[in-house]
């Protein structure tokens, strides 16, 4: 958004929502600059539409001075911000629900299959050889996520931390629930949402996370942060 924007910040533990204004970063000269199309190569599709990325729906992951997008056709597009050059690597999965994250200082990709209630994660050990290794494959605690025997519907989620913690959102009857599972498939916490339609972005701020007043309960007691936020 040019000139800035505003958004809602929801504290899941206190079930409060506050609206904050976030300035949109612009180059020093205040103007956008076009980098251009990637250099064509025999292994790349020269169709211009091939490079249209849904960046608003799938924000890139910044790692080692490179922006990474999980695009389409099982491709991960990479833009080197120093050399201002494009490249790509093959994704280990073709599912559209896959998402990128950083794991152990390497490029990782997570995938939650709600049809089979399984979660998978891989890390890219070698950029040049495109060598992926499996980080884990686990089953989700479907029975524990049920409420009074009622199945969870419209379930989707993401791997949101380097150690493999997952957040999942599902609908039980007319209520939305947020589930926090660890990398062993155990249900750690469950939050109920009312009048809120949460979205999972998988964005964390490690170096500049500020403890705002709305992270405190109304009675003044300290909020117990979810495990994937502790230590930030």
Residue pairs with C-beta under 8 A, 6 or more apart in sequence:
1 24
2 24
2 26
3 24
4 21
4 22
4 23
4 24
5 21
5 22
5 24
6 19
6 20
6 21
6 22
7 19
7 20
7 22
8 17
8 18
8 19
8 20
9 17
9 18
9 19
9 20
9 212
9 214
10 16
10 17
10 196
10 198
11 17
11 18
11 214
11 215
11 223
12 178
12 191
12 198
12 226
13 191
13 223
13 224
13 225
13 226
14 214
14 215
14 216
14 217
14 218
14 223
15 191
15 193
15 194
15 196
16 214
17 196
18 212
18 214
26 32
27 33
35 79
35 84
37 48
37 51
38 44
38 51
38 85
38 86
38 87
39 85
39 86
40 46
44 50
44 88
45 73
51 77
53 69
53 71
53 77
55 69
58 69
58 70
58 99
59 201
59 203
60 67
60 68
60 69
60 79
60 100
61 67
61 68
61 100
61 101
61 102
61 107
62 68
63 102
63 107
65 80
65 81
65 82
66 78
66 79
66 80
66 81
67 78
67 79
67 81
68 76
68 77
68 78
68 100
68 107
69 76
69 77
69 100
70 76
70 91
70 98
70 99
70 100
70 109
71 77
71 88
74 90
74 91
74 93
74 94
75 88
75 89
75 90
75 91
76 88
76 89
76 90
76 91
76 100
76 107
76 109
77 86
77 88
78 86
78 87
78 88
78 89
79 85
79 86
80 86
80 87
89 124
89 127
89 130
90 130
91 98
91 109
92 109
92 122
92 132
93 109
93 111
93 120
93 122
95 111
95 113
97 111
97 112
97 113
97 156
98 109
98 110
98 111
99 109
99 110
99 111
99 158
99 159
99 202
100 107
100 108
100 109
100 110
101 108
101 109
101 110
101 158
101 159
101 160
101 161
101 162
101 202
102 108
102 162
103 121
103 123
103 135
103 162
103 164
104 123
104 162
106 123
106 124
106 125
107 123
107 124
108 121
108 122
108 123
108 124
108 135
108 159
108 162
109 121
109 122
109 123
109 124
109 132
110 119
110 120
110 121
110 158
110 159
110 164
110 166
111 119
111 120
111 121
112 118
112 119
112 120
112 140
112 156
112 157
112 158
112 159
112 166
112 168
113 119
113 120
114 155
114 156
114 157
117 139
117 140
117 142
118 137
118 138
118 139
118 140
119 136
119 137
119 138
119 140
119 157
119 159
119 166
119 181
119 185
120 134
120 136
120 137
121 134
121 135
121 136
121 137
121 159
121 164
121 183
122 132
122 133
122 134
122 135
123 132
123 133
123 135
124 130
124 131
124 132
125 131
125 132
125 133
135 164
136 164
136 183
138 183
138 184
138 185
139 185
140 166
140 168
140 181
140 185
141 181
141 185
141 186
141 187
142 152
144 187
145 152
145 168
145 170
145 177
145 179
145 187
145 190
146 152
146 172
147 172
147 177
150 172
150 173
151 172
152 170
152 171
152 172
152 177
153 170
153 171
153 172
154 170
154 171
155 168
155 169
155 170
155 171
156 168
156 169
156 170
156 200
157 166
157 167
157 168
157 169
157 179
157 200
158 166
158 167
158 200
158 202
159 165
159 166
159 202
160 166
160 167
160 200
160 202
160 204
160 228
161 204
161 228
163 182
163 183
163 228
164 182
164 183
165 180
165 181
165 182
165 183
165 188
165 227
165 228
166 179
166 180
166 181
166 182
166 183
167 178
167 179
167 180
167 200
167 228
168 178
168 179
168 181
169 176
169 177
169 178
169 179
169 198
169 200
170 176
170 177
170 179
171 177
175 192
175 193
175 194
176 192
176 193
176 196
176 197
176 198
177 190
177 191
177 192
177 193
178 190
178 191
178 192
178 193
178 198
179 187
179 189
179 190
179 191
180 187
180 188
180 189
180 190
180 191
180 226
180 227
180 228
181 187
181 188
182 188
182 227
188 226
188 227
189 226
204 232
205 232
206 232
209 232
215 223
216 222
216 223
217 223
